[in-house]
Amino acid sequence: MGVLAEAVVDWGALLSVLWASALGGIGVTAAFAIALYGAVRAVDARRGGQLPLAYGYWTLMTMALSLVLAGVAFGVLVMTSKG
């Protein structure tokens, strides 16, 4: 049974796909969580009258959302490429 599985499954490619998808999923999820954190803290800081702090959190949110969009775009590019 083991010989048949070795002939059919490319274990190196399978492990490569597994670690890349796990890393991508965790990375995009973490970046989105950081974006949400920045958005909520920015609104709280703005309501508290701390505009410089709010701008810092808005910057954090913008950077994190840029990472999320880049990750999604890269995923779509990889899925649609032939090769």
mmCIF file of the N, C-alpha and C atoms, coordinates in Angstrom:
data_MODEL
# 
_entry.id   MODEL 
# 
loop_
_atom_site.group_PDB 
_atom_site.id 
_atom_site.type_symbol 
_atom_site.label_atom_id 
_atom_site.label_alt_id 
_atom_site.label_comp_id 
_atom_site.label_asym_id 
_atom_site.label_entity_id 
_atom_site.label_seq_id 
_atom_site.pdbx_PDB_ins_code 
_atom_site.Cartn_x 
_atom_site.Cartn_y 
_atom_site.Cartn_z 
_atom_site.occupancy 
_atom_site.B_iso_or_equiv 
_atom_site.pdbx_formal_charge 
_atom_site.auth_seq_id 
_atom_site.auth_comp_id 
_atom_site.auth_asym_id 
_atom_site.auth_atom_id 
_atom_site.pdbx_PDB_model_num 
ATOM 1   N N  . MET A 1 1  ? 0.826   -1.209 0.000   1.00 0.00 ? 1  MET A N  1 
ATOM 2   C CA . MET A 1 1  ? 0.000   0.000  0.000   1.00 0.00 ? 1  MET A CA 1 
ATOM 3   C C  . MET A 1 1  ? 0.861   1.260  0.000   1.00 0.00 ? 1  MET A C  1 
ATOM 4   N N  . GLY A 1 2  ? 1.988   1.245  0.727   1.00 0.00 ? 2  GLY A N  1 
ATOM 5   C CA . GLY A 1 2  ? 2.864   2.408  0.789   1.00 0.00 ? 2  GLY A CA 1 
ATOM 6   C C  . GLY A 1 2  ? 3.516   2.705  -0.540  1.00 0.00 ? 2  GLY A C  1 
ATOM 7   N N  . VAL A 1 3  ? 3.846   1.667  -1.317  1.00 0.00 ? 3  VAL A N  1 
ATOM 8   C CA . VAL A 1 3  ? 4.475   1.857  -2.612  1.00 0.00 ? 3  VAL A CA 1 
ATOM 9   C C  . VAL A 1 3  ? 3.518   2.546  -3.578  1.00 0.00 ? 3  VAL A C  1 
ATOM 10  N N  . LEU A 1 4  ? 2.262   2.178  -3.525  1.00 0.00 ? 4  LEU A N  1 
ATOM 11  C CA . LEU A 1 4  ? 1.258   2.792  -4.391  1.00 0.00 ? 4  LEU A CA 1 
ATOM 12  C C  . LEU A 1 4  ? 1.102   4.279  -4.061  1.00 0.00 ? 4  LEU A C  1 
ATOM 13  N N  . ALA A 1 5  ? 1.071   4.626  -2.784  1.00 0.00 ? 5  ALA A N  1 
ATOM 14  C CA . ALA A 1 5  ? 0.918   6.023  -2.390  1.00 0.00 ? 5  ALA A CA 1 
ATOM 15  C C  . ALA A 1 5  ? 2.130   6.841  -2.807  1.00 0.00 ? 5  ALA A C  1 
ATOM 16  N N  . GLU A 1 6  ? 3.310   6.277  -2.733  1.00 0.00 ? 6  GLU A N  1 
ATOM 17  C CA . GLU A 1 6  ? 4.519   6.984  -3.152  1.00 0.00 ? 6  GLU A CA 1 
ATOM 18  C C  . GLU A 1 6  ? 4.495   7.293  -4.638  1.00 0.00 ? 6  GLU A C  1 
ATOM 19  N N  . ALA A 1 7  ? 3.934   6.389  -5.419  1.00 0.00 ? 7  ALA A N  1 
ATOM 20  C CA . ALA A 1 7  ? 3.890   6.588  -6.862  1.00 0.00 ? 7  ALA A CA 1 
ATOM 21  C C  . ALA A 1 7  ? 2.837   7.614  -7.278  1.00 0.00 ? 7  ALA A C  1 
ATOM 22  N N  . VAL A 1 8  ? 1.794   7.764  -6.498  1.00 0.00 ? 8  VAL A N  1 
ATOM 23  C CA . VAL A 1 8  ? 0.678   8.629  -6.874  1.00 0.00 ? 8  VAL A CA 1 
ATOM 24  C C  . VAL A 1 8  ? 0.823   10.038 -6.307  1.00 0.00 ? 8  VAL A C  1 
ATOM 25  N N  . VAL A 1 9  ? 1.331   10.167 -5.090  1.00 0.00 ? 9  VAL A N  1 
ATOM 26  C CA . VAL A 1 9  ? 1.347   11.455 -4.388  1.00 0.00 ? 9  VAL A CA 1 
ATOM 27  C C  . VAL A 1 9  ? 2.747   12.042 -4.420  1.00 0.00 ? 9  VAL A C  1 
ATOM 28  N N  . ASP A 1 10 ? 2.840   13.296 -4.819  1.00 0.00 ? 10 ASP A N  1 
ATOM 29  C CA . ASP A 1 10 ? 4.097   14.033 -4.730  1.00 0.00 ? 10 ASP A CA 1 
ATOM 30  C C  . ASP A 1 10 ? 4.119   14.708 -3.362  1.00 0.00 ? 10 ASP A C  1 
ATOM 31  N N  . TRP A 1 11 ? 4.749   14.052 -2.402  1.00 0.00 ? 11 TRP A N  1 
ATOM 32  C CA . TRP A 1 11 ? 4.705   14.514 -1.010  1.00 0.00 ? 11 TRP A CA 1 
ATOM 33  C C  . TRP A 1 11 ? 5.389   15.863 -0.835  1.00 0.00 ? 11 TRP A C  1 
ATOM 34  N N  . GLY A 1 12 ? 6.417   16.136 -1.579  1.00 0.00 ? 12 GLY A N  1 
ATOM 35  C CA . GLY A 1 12 ? 7.095   17.435 -1.472  1.00 0.00 ? 12 GLY A CA 1 
ATOM 36  C C  . GLY A 1 12 ? 6.186   18.580 -1.893  1.00 0.00 ? 12 GLY A C  1 
ATOM 37  N N  . ALA A 1 13 ? 5.485   18.398 -2.999  1.00 0.00 ? 13 ALA A N  1 
ATOM 38  C CA . ALA A 1 13 ? 4.562   19.430 -3.470  1.00 0.00 ? 13 ALA A CA 1 
ATOM 39  C C  . ALA A 1 13 ? 3.384   19.593 -2.513  1.00 0.00 ? 13 ALA A C  1 
ATOM 40  N N  . LEU A 1 14 ? 2.915   18.471 -1.971  1.00 0.00 ? 14 LEU A N  1 
ATOM 41  C CA . LEU A 1 14 ? 1.794   18.527 -1.028  1.00 0.00 ? 14 LEU A CA 1 
ATOM 42  C C  . LEU A 1 14 ? 2.177   19.285 0.229   1.00 0.00 ? 14 LEU A C  1 
ATOM 43  N N  . LEU A 1 15 ? 3.348   19.014 0.770   1.00 0.00 ? 15 LEU A N  1 
ATOM 44  C CA . LEU A 1 15 ? 3.795   19.735 1.970   1.00 0.00 ? 15 LEU A CA 1 
ATOM 45  C C  . LEU A 1 15 ? 4.033   21.207 1.664   1.00 0.00 ? 15 LEU A C  1 
ATOM 46  N N  . SER A 1 16 ? 4.515   21.516 0.479   1.00 0.00 ? 16 SER A N  1 
ATOM 47  C CA . SER A 1 16 ? 4.720   22.904 0.087   1.00 0.00 ? 16 SER A CA 1 
ATOM 48  C C  . SER A 1 16 ? 3.394   23.662 0.047   1.00 0.00 ? 16 SER A C  1 
ATOM 49  N N  . VAL A 1 17 ? 2.384   23.034 -0.511  1.00 0.00 ? 17 VAL A N  1 
ATOM 50  C CA . VAL A 1 17 ? 1.061   23.662 -0.574  1.00 0.00 ? 17 VAL A CA 1 
ATOM 51  C C  . VAL A 1 17 ? 0.481   23.832 0.828   1.00 0.00 ? 17 VAL A C  1 
ATOM 52  N N  . LEU A 1 18 ? 0.664   22.839 1.679   1.00 0.00 ? 18 LEU A N  1 
ATOM 53  C CA . LEU A 1 18 ? 0.108   22.910 3.036   1.00 0.00 ? 18 LEU A CA 1 
ATOM 54  C C  . LEU A 1 18 ? 0.730   24.042 3.843   1.00 0.00 ? 18 LEU A C  1 
ATOM 55  N N  . TRP A 1 19 ? 2.058   24.169 3.839   1.00 0.00 ? 19 TRP A N  1 
ATOM 56  C CA . TRP A 1 19 ? 2.654   25.210 4.661   1.00 0.00 ? 19 TRP A CA 1 
ATOM 57  C C  . TRP A 1 19 ? 2.394   26.588 4.077   1.00 0.00 ? 19 TRP A C  1 
ATOM 58  N N  . ALA A 1 20 ? 2.357   26.702 2.751   1.00 0.00 ? 20 ALA A N  1 
ATOM 59  C CA . ALA A 1 20 ? 2.100   28.008 2.138   1.00 0.00 ? 20 ALA A CA 1 
ATOM 60  C C  . ALA A 1 20 ? 0.669   28.473 2.408   1.00 0.00 ? 20 ALA A C  1 
ATOM 61  N N  . SER A 1 21 ? -0.287  27.558 2.326   1.00 0.00 ? 21 SER A N  1 
ATOM 62  C CA . SER A 1 21 ? -1.679  27.945 2.579   1.00 0.00 ? 21 SER A CA 1 
ATOM 63  C C  . SER A 1 21 ? -1.902  28.267 4.056   1.00 0.00 ? 21 SER A C  1 
ATOM 64  N N  . ALA A 1 22 ? -1.260  27.526 4.944   1.00 0.00 ? 22 ALA A N  1 
ATOM 65  C CA . ALA A 1 22 ? -1.395  27.818 6.374   1.00 0.00 ? 22 ALA A CA 1 
ATOM 66  C C  . ALA A 1 22 ? -0.773  29.171 6.707   1.00 0.00 ? 22 ALA A C  1 
ATOM 67  N N  . LEU A 1 23 ? 0.401   29.415 6.165   1.00 0.00 ? 23 LEU A N  1 
ATOM 68  C CA . LEU A 1 23 ? 1.063   30.690 6.415   1.00 0.00 ? 23 LEU A CA 1 
ATOM 69  C C  . LEU A 1 23 ? 0.262   31.853 5.831   1.00 0.00 ? 23 LEU A C  1 
ATOM 70  N N  . GLY A 1 24 ? -0.253  31.677 4.628   1.00 0.00 ? 24 GLY A N  1 
ATOM 71  C CA . GLY A 1 24 ? -1.065  32.723 4.014   1.00 0.00 ? 24 GLY A CA 1 
ATOM 72  C C  . GLY A 1 24 ? -2.362  32.973 4.767   1.00 0.00 ? 24 GLY A C  1 
ATOM 73  N N  . GLY A 1 25 ? -3.006  31.917 5.180   1.00 0.00 ? 25 GLY A N  1 
ATOM 74  C CA . GLY A 1 25 ? -4.258  32.066 5.927   1.00 0.00 ? 25 GLY A CA 1 
ATOM 75  C C  . GLY A 1 25 ? -4.056  32.746 7.260   1.00 0.00 ? 25 GLY A C  1 
ATOM 76  N N  . ILE A 1 26 ? -3.022  32.350 7.975   1.00 0.00 ? 26 ILE A N  1 
ATOM 77  C CA . ILE A 1 26 ? -2.740  32.966 9.269   1.00 0.00 ? 26 ILE A CA 1 
ATOM 78  C C  . ILE A 1 26 ? -2.287  34.409 9.084   1.00 0.00 ? 26 ILE A C  1 
ATOM 79  N N  . GLY A 1 27 ? -1.460  34.658 8.076   1.00 0.00 ? 27 GLY A N  1 
ATOM 80  C CA . GLY A 1 27 ? -0.960  36.012 7.842   1.00 0.00 ? 27 GLY A CA 1 
ATOM 81  C C  . GLY A 1 27 ? -2.057  36.992 7.460   1.00 0.00 ? 27 GLY A C  1 
ATOM 82  N N  . VAL A 1 28 ? -2.920  36.592 6.544   1.00 0.00 ? 28 VAL A N  1 
ATOM 83  C CA . VAL A 1 28 ? -4.012  37.478 6.121   1.00 0.00 ? 28 VAL A CA 1 
ATOM 84  C C  . VAL A 1 28 ? -4.995  37.700 7.268   1.00 0.00 ? 28 VAL A C  1 
ATOM 85  N N  . THR A 1 29 ? -5.276  36.650 8.025   1.00 0.00 ? 29 THR A N  1 
ATOM 86  C CA . THR A 1 29 ? -6.185  36.784 9.161   1.00 0.00 ? 29 THR A CA 1 
ATOM 87  C C  . THR A 1 29 ? -5.604  37.712 10.223  1.00 0.00 ? 29 THR A C  1 
ATOM 88  N N  . ALA A 1 30 ? -4.318  37.565 10.515  1.00 0.00 ? 30 ALA A N  1 
ATOM 89  C CA . ALA A 1 30 ? -3.672  38.438 11.505  1.00 0.00 ? 30 ALA A CA 1 
ATOM 90  C C  . ALA A 1 30 ? -3.646  39.886 11.024  1.00 0.00 ? 30 ALA A C  1 
ATOM 91  N N  . ALA A 1 31 ? -3.363  40.104 9.752   1.00 0.00 ? 31 ALA A N  1 
ATOM 92  C CA . ALA A 1 31 ? -3.344  41.471 9.221   1.00 0.00 ? 31 ALA A CA 1 
ATOM 93  C C  . ALA A 1 31 ? -4.728  42.105 9.301   1.00 0.00 ? 31 ALA A C  1 
ATOM 94  N N  . PHE A 1 32 ? -5.772  41.316 9.019   1.00 0.00 ? 32 PHE A N  1 
ATOM 95  C CA . PHE A 1 32 ? -7.123  41.855 9.106   1.00 0.00 ? 32 PHE A CA 1 
ATOM 96  C C  . PHE A 1 32 ? -7.498  42.163 10.554  1.00 0.00 ? 32 PHE A C  1 
ATOM 97  N N  . ALA A 1 33 ? -7.061  41.321 11.482  1.00 0.00 ? 33 ALA A N  1 
ATOM 98  C CA . ALA A 1 33 ? -7.326  41.585 12.900  1.00 0.00 ? 33 ALA A CA 1 
ATOM 99  C C  . ALA A 1 33 ? -6.630  42.868 13.350  1.00 0.00 ? 33 ALA A C  1 
ATOM 100 N N  . ILE A 1 34 ? -5.420  43.087 12.882  1.00 0.00 ? 34 ILE A N  1 
ATOM 101 C CA . ILE A 1 34 ? -4.695  44.314 13.219  1.00 0.00 ? 34 ILE A CA 1 
ATOM 102 C C  . ILE A 1 34 ? -5.397  45.529 12.607  1.00 0.00 ? 34 ILE A C  1 
ATOM 103 N N  . ALA A 1 35 ? -5.935  45.375 11.412  1.00 0.00 ? 35 ALA A N  1 
ATOM 104 C CA . ALA A 1 35 ? -6.680  46.470 10.787  1.00 0.00 ? 35 ALA A CA 1 
ATOM 105 C C  . ALA A 1 35 ? -7.931  46.813 11.600  1.00 0.00 ? 35 ALA A C  1 
ATOM 106 N N  . LEU A 1 36 ? -8.642  45.801 12.049  1.00 0.00 ? 36 LEU A N  1 
ATOM 107 C CA . LEU A 1 36 ? -9.827  46.052 12.885  1.00 0.00 ? 36 LEU A CA 1 
ATOM 108 C C  . LEU A 1 36 ? -9.443  46.725 14.194  1.00 0.00 ? 36 LEU A C  1 
ATOM 109 N N  . TYR A 1 37 ? -8.362  46.263 14.799  1.00 0.00 ? 37 TYR A N  1 
ATOM 110 C CA . TYR A 1 37 ? -7.885  46.872 16.036  1.00 0.00 ? 37 TYR A CA 1 
ATOM 111 C C  . TYR A 1 37 ? -7.558  48.349 15.811  1.00 0.00 ? 37 TYR A C  1 
ATOM 112 N N  . GLY A 1 38 ? -6.858  48.647 14.727  1.00 0.00 ? 38 GLY A N  1 
ATOM 113 C CA . GLY A 1 38 ? -6.507  50.029 14.428  1.00 0.00 ? 38 GLY A CA 1 
ATOM 114 C C  . GLY A 1 38 ? -7.728  50.895 14.189  1.00 0.00 ? 38 GLY A C  1 
ATOM 115 N N  . ALA A 1 39 ? -8.717  50.350 13.500  1.00 0.00 ? 39 ALA A N  1 
ATOM 116 C CA . ALA A 1 39 ? -9.934  51.117 13.225  1.00 0.00 ? 39 ALA A CA 1 
ATOM 117 C C  . ALA A 1 39 ? -10.690 51.438 14.511  1.00 0.00 ? 39 ALA A C  1 
ATOM 118 N N  . VAL A 1 40 ? -10.847 50.441 15.364  1.00 0.00 ? 40 VAL A N  1 
ATOM 119 C CA . VAL A 1 40 ? -11.595 50.648 16.620  1.00 0.00 ? 40 VAL A CA 1 
ATOM 120 C C  . VAL A 1 40 ? -10.864 51.627 17.530  1.00 0.00 ? 40 VAL A C  1 
ATOM 121 N N  . ARG A 1 41 ? -9.552  51.452 17.653  1.00 0.00 ? 41 ARG A N  1 
ATOM 122 C CA . ARG A 1 41 ? -8.777  52.347 18.515  1.00 0.00 ? 41 ARG A CA 1 
ATOM 123 C C  . ARG A 1 41 ? -8.743  53.773 17.952  1.00 0.00 ? 41 ARG A C  1 
ATOM 124 N N  . ALA A 1 42 ? -8.745  53.907 16.620  1.00 0.00 ? 42 ALA A N  1 
ATOM 125 C CA . ALA A 1 42 ? -8.748  55.238 16.015  1.00 0.00 ? 42 ALA A CA 1 
ATOM 126 C C  . ALA A 1 42 ? -10.045 55.973 16.332  1.00 0.00 ? 42 ALA A C  1 
ATOM 127 N N  . VAL A 1 43 ? -11.150 55.268 16.241  1.00 0.00 ? 43 VAL A N  1 
ATOM 128 C CA . VAL A 1 43 ? -12.438 55.894 16.547  1.00 0.00 ? 43 VAL A CA 1 
ATOM 129 C C  . VAL A 1 43 ? -12.496 56.286 18.027  1.00 0.00 ? 43 VAL A C  1 
ATOM 130 N N  . ASP A 1 44 ? -12.012 55.404 18.901  1.00 0.00 ? 44 ASP A N  1 
ATOM 131 C CA . ASP A 1 44 ? -11.998 55.724 20.330  1.00 0.00 ? 44 ASP A CA 1 
ATOM 132 C C  . ASP A 1 44 ? -11.113 56.933 20.627  1.00 0.00 ? 44 ASP A C  1 
ATOM 133 N N  . ALA A 1 45 ? -9.943  56.979 19.994  1.00 0.00 ? 45 ALA A N  1 
ATOM 134 C CA . ALA A 1 45 ? -9.028  58.099 20.228  1.00 0.00 ? 45 ALA A CA 1 
ATOM 135 C C  . ALA A 1 45 ? -9.610  59.405 19.685  1.00 0.00 ? 45 ALA A C  1 
ATOM 136 N N  . ARG A 1 46 ? -10.266 59.339 18.532  1.00 0.00 ? 46 ARG A N  1 
ATOM 137 C CA . ARG A 1 46 ? -10.879 60.544 17.969  1.00 0.00 ? 46 ARG A CA 1 
ATOM 138 C C  . ARG A 1 46 ? -11.992 61.059 18.870  1.00 0.00 ? 46 ARG A C  1 
ATOM 139 N N  . ARG A 1 47 ? -12.801 60.141 19.380  1.00 0.00 ? 47 ARG A N  1 
ATOM 140 C CA . ARG A 1 47 ? -13.878 60.555 20.291  1.00 0.00 ? 47 ARG A CA 1 
ATOM 141 C C  . ARG A 1 47 ? -13.330 61.139 21.588  1.00 0.00 ? 47 ARG A C  1 
ATOM 142 N N  . GLY A 1 48 ? -12.154 60.663 21.990  1.00 0.00 ? 48 GLY A N  1 
ATOM 143 C CA . GLY A 1 48 ? -11.526 61.179 23.207  1.00 0.00 ? 48 GLY A CA 1 
ATOM 144 C C  . GLY A 1 48 ? -10.744 62.460 22.987  1.00 0.00 ? 48 GLY A C  1 
ATOM 145 N N  . GLY A 1 49 ? -10.717 62.964 21.759  1.00 0.00 ? 49 GLY A N  1 
ATOM 146 C CA . GLY A 1 49 ? -10.031 64.207 21.476  1.00 0.00 ? 49 GLY A CA 1 
ATOM 147 C C  . GLY A 1 49 ? -8.536  64.052 21.275  1.00 0.00 ? 49 GLY A C  1 
ATOM 148 N N  . GLN A 1 50 ? -8.056  62.852 21.090  1.00 0.00 ? 50 GLN A N  1 
ATOM 149 C CA . GLN A 1 50 ? -6.624  62.608 20.893  1.00 0.00 ? 50 GLN A CA 1 
ATOM 150 C C  . GLN A 1 50 ? -6.355  62.370 19.405  1.00 0.00 ? 50 GLN A C  1 
ATOM 151 N N  . LEU A 1 51 ? -6.370  63.438 18.638  1.00 0.00 ? 51 LEU A N  1 
ATOM 152 C CA . LEU A 1 51 ? -6.236  63.318 17.191  1.00 0.00 ? 51 LEU A CA 1 
ATOM 153 C C  . LEU A 1 51 ? -4.890  62.752 16.729  1.00 0.00 ? 51 LEU A C  1 
ATOM 154 N N  . PRO A 1 52 ? -3.749  63.146 17.312  1.00 0.00 ? 52 PRO A N  1 
ATOM 155 C CA . PRO A 1 52 ? -2.490  62.531 16.847  1.00 0.00 ? 52 PRO A CA 1 
ATOM 156 C C  . PRO A 1 52 ? -2.476  61.007 17.046  1.00 0.00 ? 52 PRO A C  1 
ATOM 157 N N  . LEU A 1 53 ? -3.012  60.551 18.152  1.00 0.00 ? 53 LEU A N  1 
ATOM 158 C CA . LEU A 1 53 ? -3.092  59.114 18.396  1.00 0.00 ? 53 LEU A CA 1 
ATOM 159 C C  . LEU A 1 53 ? -4.049  58.449 17.412  1.00 0.00 ? 53 LEU A C  1 
ATOM 160 N N  . ALA A 1 54 ? -5.142  59.118 17.107  1.00 0.00 ? 54 ALA A N  1 
ATOM 161 C CA . ALA A 1 54 ? -6.104  58.588 16.133  1.00 0.00 ? 54 ALA A CA 1 
ATOM 162 C C  . ALA A 1 54 ? -5.467  58.471 14.756  1.00 0.00 ? 54 ALA A C  1 
ATOM 163 N N  . TYR A 1 55 ? -4.667  59.463 14.354  1.00 0.00 ? 55 TYR A N  1 
ATOM 164 C CA . TYR A 1 55 ? -3.988  59.391 13.063  1.00 0.00 ? 55 TYR A CA 1 
ATOM 165 C C  . TYR A 1 55 ? -3.012  58.224 13.021  1.00 0.00 ? 55 TYR A C  1 
ATOM 166 N N  . GLY A 1 56 ? -2.354  57.961 14.124  1.00 0.00 ? 56 GLY A N  1 
ATOM 167 C CA . GLY A 1 56 ? -1.448  56.816 14.190  1.00 0.00 ? 56 GLY A CA 1 
ATOM 168 C C  . GLY A 1 56 ? -2.187  55.497 14.013  1.00 0.00 ? 56 GLY A C  1 
ATOM 169 N N  . TYR A 1 57 ? -3.336  55.370 14.663  1.00 0.00 ? 57 TYR A N  1 
ATOM 170 C CA . TYR A 1 57 ? -4.126  54.149 14.504  1.00 0.00 ? 57 TYR A CA 1 
ATOM 171 C C  . TYR A 1 57 ? -4.725  54.031 13.105  1.00 0.00 ? 57 TYR A C  1 
ATOM 172 N N  . TRP A 1 58 ? -5.084  55.153 12.507  1.00 0.00 ? 58 TRP A N  1 
ATOM 173 C CA . TRP A 1 58 ? -5.580  55.105 11.125  1.00 0.00 ? 58 TRP A CA 1 
ATOM 174 C C  . TRP A 1 58 ? -4.474  54.652 10.171  1.00 0.00 ? 58 TRP A C  1 
ATOM 175 N N  . THR A 1 59 ? -3.261  55.112 10.448  1.00 0.00 ? 59 THR A N  1 
ATOM 176 C CA . THR A 1 59 ? -2.129  54.676 9.641   1.00 0.00 ? 59 THR A CA 1 
ATOM 177 C C  . THR A 1 59 ? -1.906  53.175 9.793   1.00 0.00 ? 59 THR A C  1 
ATOM 178 N N  . LEU A 1 60 ? -1.981  52.681 11.027  1.00 0.00 ? 60 LEU A N  1 
ATOM 179 C CA . LEU A 1 60 ? -1.860  51.242 11.274  1.00 0.00 ? 60 LEU A CA 1 
ATOM 180 C C  . LEU A 1 60 ? -2.934  50.467 10.521  1.00 0.00 ? 60 LEU A C  1 
ATOM 181 N N  . MET A 1 61 ? -4.155  50.960 10.565  1.00 0.00 ? 61 MET A N  1 
ATOM 182 C CA . MET A 1 61 ? -5.256  50.302 9.869   1.00 0.00 ? 61 MET A CA 1 
ATOM 183 C C  . MET A 1 61 ? -5.020  50.294 8.359   1.00 0.00 ? 61 MET A C  1 
ATOM 184 N N  . THR A 1 62 ? -4.571  51.405 7.813   1.00 0.00 ? 62 THR A N  1 
ATOM 185 C CA . THR A 1 62 ? -4.334  51.498 6.374   1.00 0.00 ? 62 THR A CA 1 
ATOM 186 C C  . THR A 1 62 ? -3.226  50.546 5.933   1.00 0.00 ? 62 THR A C  1 
ATOM 187 N N  . MET A 1 63 ? -2.162  50.463 6.704   1.00 0.00 ? 63 MET A N  1 
ATOM 188 C CA . MET A 1 63 ? -1.065  49.563 6.360   1.00 0.00 ? 63 MET A CA 1 
ATOM 189 C C  . MET A 1 63 ? -1.507  48.107 6.432   1.00 0.00 ? 63 MET A C  1 
ATOM 190 N N  . ALA A 1 64 ? -2.268  47.769 7.462   1.00 0.00 ? 64 ALA A N  1 
ATOM 191 C CA . ALA A 1 64 ? -2.724  46.389 7.611   1.00 0.00 ? 64 ALA A CA 1 
ATOM 192 C C  . ALA A 1 64 ? -3.703  46.015 6.499   1.00 0.00 ? 64 ALA A C  1 
ATOM 193 N N  . LEU A 1 65 ? -4.589  46.921 6.133   1.00 0.00 ? 65 LEU A N  1 
ATOM 194 C CA . LEU A 1 65 ? -5.515  46.632 5.036   1.00 0.00 ? 65 LEU A CA 1 
ATOM 195 C C  . LEU A 1 65 ? -4.776  46.511 3.703   1.00 0.00 ? 65 LEU A C  1 
ATOM 196 N N  . SER A 1 66 ? -3.699  47.263 3.551   1.00 0.00 ? 66 SER A N  1 
ATOM 197 C CA . SER A 1 66 ? -2.887  47.117 2.343   1.00 0.00 ? 66 SER A CA 1 
ATOM 198 C C  . SER A 1 66 ? -2.273  45.720 2.271   1.00 0.00 ? 66 SER A C  1 
ATOM 199 N N  . LEU A 1 67 ? -1.832  45.203 3.407   1.00 0.00 ? 67 LEU A N  1 
ATOM 200 C CA . LEU A 1 67 ? -1.302  43.839 3.444   1.00 0.00 ? 67 LEU A CA 1 
ATOM 201 C C  . LEU A 1 67 ? -2.372  42.812 3.106   1.00 0.00 ? 67 LEU A C  1 
ATOM 202 N N  . VAL A 1 68 ? -3.573  43.025 3.618   1.00 0.00 ? 68 VAL A N  1 
ATOM 203 C CA . VAL A 1 68 ? -4.677  42.104 3.323   1.00 0.00 ? 68 VAL A CA 1 
ATOM 204 C C  . VAL A 1 68 ? -4.978  42.107 1.829   1.00 0.00 ? 68 VAL A C  1 
ATOM 205 N N  . LEU A 1 69 ? -5.099  43.285 1.247   1.00 0.00 ? 69 LEU A N  1 
ATOM 206 C CA . LEU A 1 69 ? -5.389  43.378 -0.184  1.00 0.00 ? 69 LEU A CA 1 
ATOM 207 C C  . LEU A 1 69 ? -4.265  42.792 -1.024  1.00 0.00 ? 69 LEU A C  1 
ATOM 208 N N  . ALA A 1 70 ? -3.021  43.012 -0.612  1.00 0.00 ? 70 ALA A N  1 
ATOM 209 C CA . ALA A 1 70 ? -1.893  42.434 -1.342  1.00 0.00 ? 70 ALA A CA 1 
ATOM 210 C C  . ALA A 1 70 ? -1.923  40.908 -1.249  1.00 0.00 ? 70 ALA A C  1 
ATOM 211 N N  . GLY A 1 71 ? -2.264  40.380 -0.086  1.00 0.00 ? 71 GLY A N  1 
ATOM 212 C CA . GLY A 1 71 ? -2.357  38.927 0.072   1.00 0.00 ? 71 GLY A CA 1 
ATOM 213 C C  . GLY A 1 71 ? -3.461  38.325 -0.773  1.00 0.00 ? 71 GLY A C  1 
ATOM 214 N N  . VAL A 1 72 ? -4.591  38.999 -0.820  1.00 0.00 ? 72 VAL A N  1 
ATOM 215 C CA . VAL A 1 72 ? -5.704  38.514 -1.648  1.00 0.00 ? 72 VAL A CA 1 
ATOM 216 C C  . VAL A 1 72 ? -5.334  38.583 -3.128  1.00 0.00 ? 72 VAL A C  1 
ATOM 217 N N  . ALA A 1 73 ? -4.739  39.689 -3.541  1.00 0.00 ? 73 ALA A N  1 
ATOM 218 C CA . ALA A 1 73 ? -4.334  39.830 -4.946  1.00 0.00 ? 73 ALA A CA 1 
ATOM 219 C C  . ALA A 1 73 ? -3.297  38.771 -5.323  1.00 0.00 ? 73 ALA A C  1 
ATOM 220 N N  . PHE A 1 74 ? -2.343  38.514 -4.442  1.00 0.00 ? 74 PHE A N  1 
ATOM 221 C CA . PHE A 1 74 ? -1.338  37.498 -4.710  1.00 0.00 ? 74 PHE A CA 1 
ATOM 222 C C  . PHE A 1 74 ? -1.977  36.115 -4.808  1.00 0.00 ? 74 PHE A C  1 
ATOM 223 N N  . GLY A 1 75 ? -2.932  35.827 -3.941  1.00 0.00 ? 75 GLY A N  1 
ATOM 224 C CA . GLY A 1 75 ? -3.634  34.545 -4.003  1.00 0.00 ? 75 GLY A CA 1 
ATOM 225 C C  . GLY A 1 75 ? -4.398  34.364 -5.302  1.00 0.00 ? 75 GLY A C  1 
ATOM 226 N N  . VAL A 1 76 ? -5.066  35.403 -5.741  1.00 0.00 ? 76 VAL A N  1 
ATOM 227 C CA . VAL A 1 76 ? -5.802  35.328 -7.013  1.00 0.00 ? 76 VAL A CA 1 
ATOM 228 C C  . VAL A 1 76 ? -4.822  35.157 -8.170  1.00 0.00 ? 76 VAL A C  1 
ATOM 229 N N  . LEU A 1 77 ? -3.706  35.867 -8.118  1.00 0.00 ? 77 LEU A N  1 
ATOM 230 C CA . LEU A 1 77 ? -2.704  35.746 -9.169  1.00 0.00 ? 77 LEU A CA 1 
ATOM 231 C C  . LEU A 1 77 ? -2.138  34.331 -9.241  1.00 0.00 ? 77 LEU A C  1 
ATOM 232 N N  . VAL A 1 78 ? -1.853  33.747 -8.110  1.00 0.00 ? 78 VAL A N  1 
ATOM 233 C CA . VAL A 1 78 ? -1.326  32.376 -8.091  1.00 0.00 ? 78 VAL A CA 1 
ATOM 234 C C  . VAL A 1 78 ? -2.358  31.389 -8.593  1.00 0.00 ? 78 VAL A C  1 
ATOM 235 N N  . MET A 1 79 ? -3.608  31.563 -8.188  1.00 0.00 ? 79 MET A N  1 
ATOM 236 C CA . MET A 1 79 ? -4.657  30.618 -8.621  1.00 0.00 ? 79 MET A CA 1 
ATOM 237 C C  . MET A 1 79 ? -4.944  30.711 -10.107 1.00 0.00 ? 79 MET A C  1 
ATOM 238 N N  . THR A 1 80 ? -4.805  31.884 -10.687 1.00 0.00 ? 80 THR A N  1 
ATOM 239 C CA . THR A 1 80 ? -5.152  32.042 -12.096 1.00 0.00 ? 80 THR A CA 1 
ATOM 240 C C  . THR A 1 80 ? -3.979  31.837 -13.033 1.00 0.00 ? 80 THR A C  1 
ATOM 241 N N  . SER A 1 81 ? -2.759  31.726 -12.491 1.00 0.00 ? 81 SER A N  1 
ATOM 242 C CA . SER A 1 81 ? -1.606  31.531 -13.365 1.00 0.00 ? 81 SER A CA 1 
ATOM 243 C C  . SER A 1 81 ? -1.506  30.083 -13.809 1.00 0.00 ? 81 SER A C  1 
ATOM 244 N N  . LYS A 1 82 ? -1.036  29.904 -14.999 1.00 0.00 ? 82 LYS A N  1 
ATOM 245 C CA . LYS A 1 82 ? -0.866  28.558 -15.541 1.00 0.00 ? 82 LYS A CA 1 
ATOM 246 C C  . LYS A 1 82 ? 0.604   28.180 -15.418 1.00 0.00 ? 82 LYS A C  1 
ATOM 247 N N  . GLY A 1 83 ? 0.856   27.113 -14.742 1.00 0.00 ? 83 GLY A N  1 
ATOM 248 C CA . GLY A 1 83 ? 2.249   26.723 -14.696 1.00 0.00 ? 83 GLY A CA 1 
ATOM 249 C C  . GLY A 1 83 ? 2.608   26.195 -13.423 1.00 0.00 ? 83 GLY A C  1 
# 
